[in-house]
Amino acid sequence: MRPGSIFYVLGKLLQLTAFFMLFPVLIGLHYQEEDAFVFIISMGITAVSGFLLKLFKNRGLHYKDGFVIVTLGWLLVSLYGAFPFLLAGVFSNPVDAFFESVSGFTTTGATVILSLESLSHTILFWRSLSNWLGGMGIIVIGMAVLPELAGNMHLYTAEAPGPFYNKLRPKIQDTIKLFFFIYLVLTISLIILLWINGMPFFDALIHSFGTISTGGFSSRVLSVGAYKNILIEIIVIIYMFTGSCNFHLIYAFIKGQWKSIKRSEEVVFYLIMLLTAVSLISYNLYNNDYYSLKNSIRYTAFQVVSISSTTGYANTNYDSWPSFSRWILLVLMFIGGCSGSTAGGIKVIRVKVLLKKALQVLYKLLHPRSIREVKVDNLVVPEDVLSNILGFFFIYVMVFVIAVIGLTYSGLEILSSISAAASSLGNIGPGLDMLGPLNSYLPLSDFAKMLLIGCMLLGRLEIYTILVFIFMDWR
């Protein structure tokens, strides 16, 4: 391990964070809000801290250094990202400010704010910008502009989500620049579409950041449902789905490589899962006289895609739905979106591989002499990848169980505890019961909030990154 190089890169990362704080300053000046000065101060503190860390010499990176930088980087950015909330007086409790910041940068979207409409444009913009930066992976952004890390795969493999490592381009910088370009184009196009279909421009900006990143921060307490506009909901559904798909396939779509998309078992499985969930919940709502058939499909389609993509937006209070429907949503919280996307959760490809592995074991019991390999997209899944997926699933479940026990110990009801743990670990945001889409995490104890902060970070960095950081040999 090379501490000097680690501090140097973290310093670069903080300077990059300070640069992005300039945008809320511009928003604040435009709306003539005092919070603009809060960000000038925060930007100064962050930039100076970055400068001091950069005084360490960069001597190149070791493989393990990537895990250290990703873990500490996310913590540092979230810590400095909390300063504006404290300085602006949004929170008096540092834990609340840190919770909100971590929730933003991990694209979770859980909030401890009761009235979003009372916040300044400056603060609202910073919350959503943290979503947008987290969605793309602020560490990856940093690597794309840091020549010192050109060609170095250590950070990329530590941050990139999903069990399969799949490069879009042969050079890491080219890959990340392409990622950024696609991300930017999707964001700009969504802003325009929401704006021309009736959403105020500032709100379109906020919701575009939250949608593409699958983060889910909104400028309204009622989320997307506040606009009561079916066109806006359809547009958001399309972009939430896009954000939850593998960026490799988005690139293939842009290039017109349709066969790649059709051959993707993950996307096919994901679509079948979404359609099944929409069908079951719509029927359940209509059969229980909650809505008309049209509205049952409308609200269900939005919520299913929102939860599956781990965005967490709402167009209605789904916590008032029948237990059957809510439990389906809870299952979707665990599964999440596709690998190589901004979505959280266990990931569709892992669930697909686990199901195939279970069928392989069952087939082996019935036919002991048979040889049946686990394949995805007609490719044999290597044993080390299978072991990785099985290990990840086991650890994911263990972390979830520990989190639920901790939350119930703090006094939270069992359903609220289960949904909060699943939602935070899957980077979704709202949960069920006391923590439904219209509620806030503010009433929770500081212990419960810190526990959920840990879940958000573990979920965003796919558990292994942080565990390697904790248990690595530091010599």
C-alpha positions in Angstrom: 0.0 0.0 0.0 1.2 3.5 -0.8 -0.3 6.0 1.6 1.2 9.1 -0.1 -0.4 8.1 -3.4 -3.7 7.5 -1.7 -3.8 10.9 0.0 -2.8 12.5 -3.3 -5.7 11.0 -5.2 -8.1 11.8 -2.3 -6.9 15.4 -2.5 -7.7 15.4 -6.2 -11.1 14.0 -5.5 -11.8 16.7 -2.9 -10.7 19.4 -5.4 -13.1 17.9 -7.9 -15.9 18.0 -5.3 -15.0 21.7 -4.6 -15.4 22.4 -8.3 -18.9 20.9 -8.4 -19.8 23.1 -5.4 -19.5 26.0 -7.8 -22.7 25.1 -9.6 -24.9 25.6 -6.4 -23.2 28.9 -6.0 -24.3 29.9 -9.5 -27.9 28.7 -8.8 -27.9 30.7 -5.5 -26.7 33.8 -7.2 -29.3 33.4 -9.9 -32.1 33.1 -7.4 -30.5 35.7 -5.1 -30.3 33.3 -2.1 -28.0 33.7 0.9 -27.2 30.0 0.7 -24.9 30.8 -2.2 -22.3 32.1 0.3 -22.7 28.9 2.3 -21.4 27.0 -0.7 -18.6 29.5 -1.3 -17.4 28.7 2.3 -17.9 25.0 1.8 -16.1 25.1 -1.5 -13.2 26.9 0.1 -12.9 24.4 3.0 -13.1 21.5 0.6 -10.6 22.9 -1.9 -8.0 23.7 0.9 -8.4 20.2 2.3 -7.8 18.8 -1.1 -4.7 21.0 -1.6 -3.2 19.8 1.7 -3.7 16.2 0.8 -2.2 16.8 -2.6 1.1 17.8 -0.9 1.8 14.1 -0.5 3.8 12.6 -3.4 2.1 10.4 -6.0 4.2 7.2 -6.5 1.7 5.1 -8.4 -1.0 2.8 -7.1 -1.1 -0.8 -5.9 -4.1 -3.0 -6.6 -5.3 -2.7 -2.9 -5.0 1.0 -3.0 -8.1 1.1 -5.3 -10.3 -0.3 -2.6 -8.9 2.2 -0.1 -9.5 5.1 -2.4 -13.0 4.1 -3.3 -14.1 3.5 0.3 -12.4 6.6 1.8 -13.3 8.7 -1.2 -17.0 8.0 -0.8 -16.8 8.8 2.9 -14.8 12.0 2.4 -17.0 13.3 -0.4 -20.1 12.6 1.7 -18.5 14.2 4.8 -17.6 17.4 2.9 -20.9 17.3 1.1 -22.7 17.5 4.4 -21.1 20.9 5.3 -23.6 23.0 3.3 -26.5 21.4 5.1 -25.0 22.4 8.5 -23.8 25.8 7.5 -27.2 26.7 5.9 -29.0 25.6 9.0 -30.9 22.9 7.3 -29.8 20.6 10.1 -28.5 21.2 13.6 -27.6 17.5 14.1 -24.4 16.5 12.2 -25.7 12.9 11.9 -28.7 14.2 9.9 -26.5 16.2 7.6 -24.2 13.2 7.0 -27.2 11.0 6.4 -28.6 13.3 3.8 -25.2 13.6 2.1 -24.5 9.9 2.1 -28.0 9.2 0.8 -27.3 11.6 -2.1 -23.9 10.4 -3.1 -24.9 6.7 -2.8 -28.0 7.4 -4.9 -30.2 6.1 -2.2 -32.6 9.0 -2.0 -33.7 8.5 1.6 -34.2 11.9 3.3 -34.4 13.3 6.8 -36.0 16.5 5.6 -39.7 17.0 6.4 -40.6 19.9 4.0 -38.7 20.0 0.8 -40.7 22.9 -0.5 -39.2 25.1 2.3 -35.6 24.6 1.1 -33.8 27.1 -1.0 -33.1 26.3 -4.7 -29.4 26.2 -3.8 -29.8 23.4 -1.3 -32.3 21.5 -3.5 -29.9 21.7 -6.4 -27.0 20.4 -4.3 -29.0 17.4 -3.1 -29.8 16.4 -6.6 -26.4 17.1 -7.9 -25.0 14.7 -5.3 -27.4 12.1 -6.7 -26.1 12.8 -10.3 -22.5 12.6 -9.3 -23.0 9.5 -7.2 -24.9 7.8 -10.0 -22.0 8.0 -12.4 -19.5 7.2 -9.7 -17.6 10.2 -8.5 -14.5 8.2 -8.2 -14.8 7.1 -11.8 -15.3 10.7 -12.8 -12.2 11.7 -11.0 -10.2 8.9 -12.7 -11.3 10.1 -16.1 -9.7 13.5 -15.6 -6.7 12.4 -13.6 -3.8 11.7 -15.9 -1.9 10.1 -13.1 -4.4 7.2 -13.2 -4.6 6.7 -16.9 -4.6 3.0 -17.8 -5.0 2.0 -14.1 -7.9 -0.4 -13.7 -7.7 -0.7 -9.9 -10.3 2.0 -9.1 -12.5 1.0 -11.9 -12.9 -2.6 -10.8 -13.5 -1.5 -7.2 -16.3 0.9 -8.1 -17.9 -0.6 -11.2 -21.1 -2.4 -10.2 -21.9 -6.0 -11.1 -20.3 -9.4 -11.0 -18.9 -9.4 -14.6 -16.2 -7.0 -15.7 -17.1 -5.8 -19.1 -15.1 -2.9 -20.7 -16.8 -0.9 -23.4 -13.5 0.4 -24.8 -9.9 -1.0 -24.6 -8.6 2.1 -22.7 -10.1 3.0 -19.3 -10.1 6.7 -20.0 -12.0 6.1 -23.2 -14.5 3.9 -21.4 -15.2 6.5 -18.7 -15.4 9.4 -21.2 -18.0 7.4 -23.2 -19.9 6.6 -20.0 -19.9 10.3 -19.1 -21.1 11.3 -22.6 -24.0 8.9 -22.6 -24.9 9.9 -19.1 -24.8 13.6 -20.0 -26.9 13.2 -23.2 -29.5 11.2 -21.3 -29.7 13.9 -18.6 -30.0 16.8 -21.0 -32.6 15.1 -23.1 -34.7 14.3 -20.0 -34.5 17.9 -18.8 -35.9 19.1 -22.1 -38.6 16.4 -22.3 -39.9 17.1 -18.8 -39.8 20.9 -19.3 -41.7 20.9 -22.6 -44.3 18.5 -21.0 -45.3 20.9 -18.2 -42.7 20.6 -15.4 -41.1 23.8 -14.3 -37.5 24.1 -15.6 -35.8 24.0 -12.2 -37.9 21.0 -11.2 -37.1 19.3 -14.5 -33.4 19.8 -13.7 -33.8 18.3 -10.2 -35.8 15.3 -11.4 -33.6 14.6 -14.3 -30.6 14.3 -12.0 -32.5 12.0 -9.7 -33.9 9.9 -12.5 -30.8 9.2 -14.6 -28.8 8.5 -11.5 -31.6 6.3 -10.2 -31.1 8.4 -7.0 -34.6 9.7 -6.5 -34.1 13.0 -4.8 -37.1 15.3 -5.5 -38.0 19.0 -5.0 -41.5 18.0 -3.9 -42.7 16.1 -0.8 -45.2 14.2 -3.1 -42.3 13.4 -5.5 -43.3 13.0 -9.2 -46.9 12.5 -8.1 -47.1 16.2 -7.2 -47.5 17.1 -10.9 -50.4 14.8 -11.7 -49.2 14.5 -15.3 -49.3 11.1 -17.0 -46.9 12.2 -19.8 -44.3 13.2 -17.2 -44.8 9.9 -15.5 -44.3 7.9 -18.7 -41.2 9.9 -19.6 -39.7 9.2 -16.1 -40.6 5.5 -16.4 -38.6 5.3 -19.7 -35.6 7.0 -18.2 -35.7 5.2 -14.9 -35.6 1.9 -16.9 -32.8 3.2 -19.1 -30.8 4.2 -16.0 -31.2 0.7 -14.6 -29.9 -1.0 -17.7 -26.4 -2.0 -18.4 -24.5 0.9 -20.0 -22.8 -1.6 -22.3 -26.3 -2.4 -23.8 -27.2 1.3 -24.0 -24.0 1.8 -26.0 -25.0 -1.2 -28.2 -28.5 0.4 -28.6 -26.9 3.6 -29.8 -24.7 1.8 -32.2 -27.7 -0.1 -33.6 -26.4 -3.5 -32.4 -29.8 -5.0 -31.7 -28.7 -8.6 -31.5 -26.6 -7.8 -28.5 -29.7 -6.6 -26.7 -31.8 -9.5 -27.7 -29.1 -11.9 -26.6 -28.8 -10.4 -23.2 -30.4 -12.8 -20.7 -30.2 -10.2 -18.0 -32.4 -7.6 -19.9 -34.9 -10.3 -21.0 -35.2 -11.6 -17.4 -35.5 -8.0 -16.1 -38.3 -7.2 -18.6 -40.2 -10.4 -17.7 -39.8 -9.6 -14.0 -41.1 -6.1 -14.5 -44.1 -7.2 -16.6 -45.0 -10.0 -14.1 -44.8 -7.6 -11.2 -47.0 -5.0 -13.0 -49.5 -7.6 -13.9 -49.8 -9.0 -10.4 -50.0 -5.7 -8.6 -52.4 -4.1 -11.1 -54.8 -7.0 -10.8 -54.5 -6.9 -7.0 -55.3 -3.2 -6.9 -58.1 -3.4 -9.4 -59.6 -6.5 -7.8 -59.6 -4.7 -4.4 -61.3 -1.6 -5.8 -58.3 0.7 -5.2 -58.4 2.3 -8.7 -59.9 1.8 -12.1 -58.1 -0.6 -14.4 -56.4 2.3 -16.2 -55.1 3.9 -13.0 -54.1 0.5 -11.5 -51.8 0.0 -14.5 -50.6 3.6 -14.4 -49.6 3.7 -10.7 -48.3 0.1 -10.7 -46.1 0.5 -13.8 -44.5 3.7 -12.3 -43.9 2.2 -8.9 -42.6 -1.2 -10.1 -40.0 0.5 -12.4 -39.2 3.1 -9.7 -38.5 0.4 -7.1 -36.8 -2.1 -9.5 -34.5 0.6 -10.8 -33.9 1.7 -7.2 -34.9 5.3 -8.0 -37.5 5.5 -5.3 -39.8 8.1 -6.9 -43.5 7.9 -6.2 -46.6 8.9 -8.1 -48.9 7.7 -5.3 -48.7 6.5 -1.7 -48.0 2.8 -2.4 -47.7 2.2 1.3 -51.6 2.2 1.4 -51.7 -0.7 -1.0 -52.7 -4.3 0.0 -50.1 -6.4 1.7 -49.7 -8.6 -1.4 -48.7 -5.6 -3.6 -46.3 -4.2 -1.0 -44.5 -7.5 -0.5 -43.9 -7.7 -4.2 -42.4 -4.3 -4.1 -40.2 -5.4 -1.2 -38.9 -8.4 -3.2 -38.1 -6.0 -6.0 -36.1 -3.9 -3.6 -33.8 -6.8 -3.0 -33.3 -7.7 -6.7 -32.7 -4.1 -8.0 -31.6 -3.3 -11.5 -29.1 -4.6 -14.1 -25.3 -4.9 -13.6 -23.2 -2.1 -15.1 -25.9 0.4 -14.4 -26.5 3.1 -11.8 -29.1 0.9 -10.0 -28.6 -0.8 -6.7 -29.7 -4.0 -5.2 -28.4 -7.6 -5.6 -28.6 -7.1 -9.4 -30.7 -9.0 -11.9 -27.7 -11.0 -13.3 -26.8 -12.3 -9.9 -30.3 -13.5 -9.3 -30.4 -15.1 -12.7 -27.1 -16.9 -12.1 -28.3 -18.0 -8.6 -31.5 -19.5 -10.1 -29.5 -21.3 -12.8 -27.1 -22.7 -10.2 -30.0 -23.9 -8.1 -31.5 -25.7 -11.2 -28.0 -27.1 -11.9 -27.8 -28.6 -8.4 -31.4 -30.0 -8.7 -30.6 -31.5 -12.1 -27.4 -33.1 -10.7 -29.4 -34.7 -7.9 -31.8 -36.2 -10.4 -29.0 -37.2 -12.9 -25.8 -37.8 -10.9 -23.7 -38.6 -13.9 -24.8 -35.6 -15.9 -22.5 -32.6 -16.7 -24.5 -29.4 -16.8 -22.7 -26.0 -16.8 -24.2 -22.6 -15.7 -24.3 -20.4 -18.8 -25.2 -16.8 -19.3 -25.6 -15.4 -22.9 -24.3 -18.8 -24.1 -21.1 -18.3 -22.2 -20.0 -20.6 -19.3 -19.9 -18.8 -16.0 -16.4 -19.4 -14.5 -16.3 -21.1 -11.1 -14.6 -18.1 -9.5 -17.4 -15.9 -10.6 -20.0 -18.4 -9.3 -18.2 -18.4 -6.0 -18.1 -14.6 -6.0 -21.9 -14.4 -6.6 -22.7 -17.0 -3.9 -20.5 -15.2 -1.5 -21.9 -11.9 -2.3 -25.5 -13.1 -1.8 -24.7 -14.7 1.5 -23.0 -11.6 2.8 -25.8 -9.4 1.5 -28.4 -11.4 3.4 -26.2 -11.4 6.5 -25.8 -7.6 6.4 -29.5 -7.3 5.9 -30.3 -9.5 8.9 -27.8 -7.7 11.1 -29.3 -4.3 10.0 -32.9 -5.5 10.7 -31.8 -6.7 14.2 -30.1 -3.4 14.9 -33.1 -1.3 13.7 -35.6 -3.3 15.8 -33.2 -2.9 18.8 -33.4 0.9 18.2 -37.2 0.7 18.6 -38.4 0.6 15.0 -41.3 -1.7 14.1 -40.4 -5.0 12.3 -41.9 -4.1 8.9 -40.3 -0.6 9.0 -37.0 -2.2 10.0 -37.2 -4.8 7.1 -38.1 -2.2 4.5 -35.5 0.4 5.8 -32.7 -2.2 5.7 -33.7 -3.5 2.2 -34.2 0.0 0.9 -30.9 1.4 2.3 -28.8 -1.7 1.3 -30.4 -1.6 -2.2 -30.0 2.2 -2.5 -33.7 2.8 -3.1 -34.7 5.4 -0.5 -38.3 5.2 0.7 -39.5 2.0 2.4 -42.8 0.8 3.9 -44.9 1.5 7.0 -43.4 4.4 9.0 -40.8 5.0 6.3 -43.2 5.0 3.3 -42.9 7.4 0.3 -44.6 10.3 2.0 -42.5 10.0 5.2 -39.1 11.0 6.4 -36.3 9.1 8.2 -36.0 12.0 10.7 -37.8 10.3 13.6 -35.2 7.5 13.7 -32.5 7.5 16.4 -28.9 8.5 15.6 -27.9 4.9 16.1 -30.5 3.8 13.5 -29.4 6.5 11.0 -25.7 5.5 11.3 -26.6 1.9 10.8 -28.5 2.8 7.6 -25.6 5.0 6.5 -23.4 1.9 6.7 -26.0 0.0 4.6 -26.1 2.7 2.0 -22.3 2.7 1.6 -22.1 -1.1 1.6 -24.9 -1.2 -1.1 -23.4 1.4 -3.3 -19.9 -0.1 -3.2 -21.3 -3.6 -3.6 -20.2 -4.8 -0.1 -16.9 -6.5 -1.3 -15.1 -3.2 -1.7 -15.6 -2.1 1.9 -15.0 -5.6 3.3 -11.7 -5.8 1.4 -10.9 -2.3 2.8 -11.7 -3.4 6.4 -10.0 -6.8 6.4 -7.1 -6.2 4.1 -3.5 -6.8 5.2 -2.3 -3.2 5.8 1.4 -4.1 5.8 
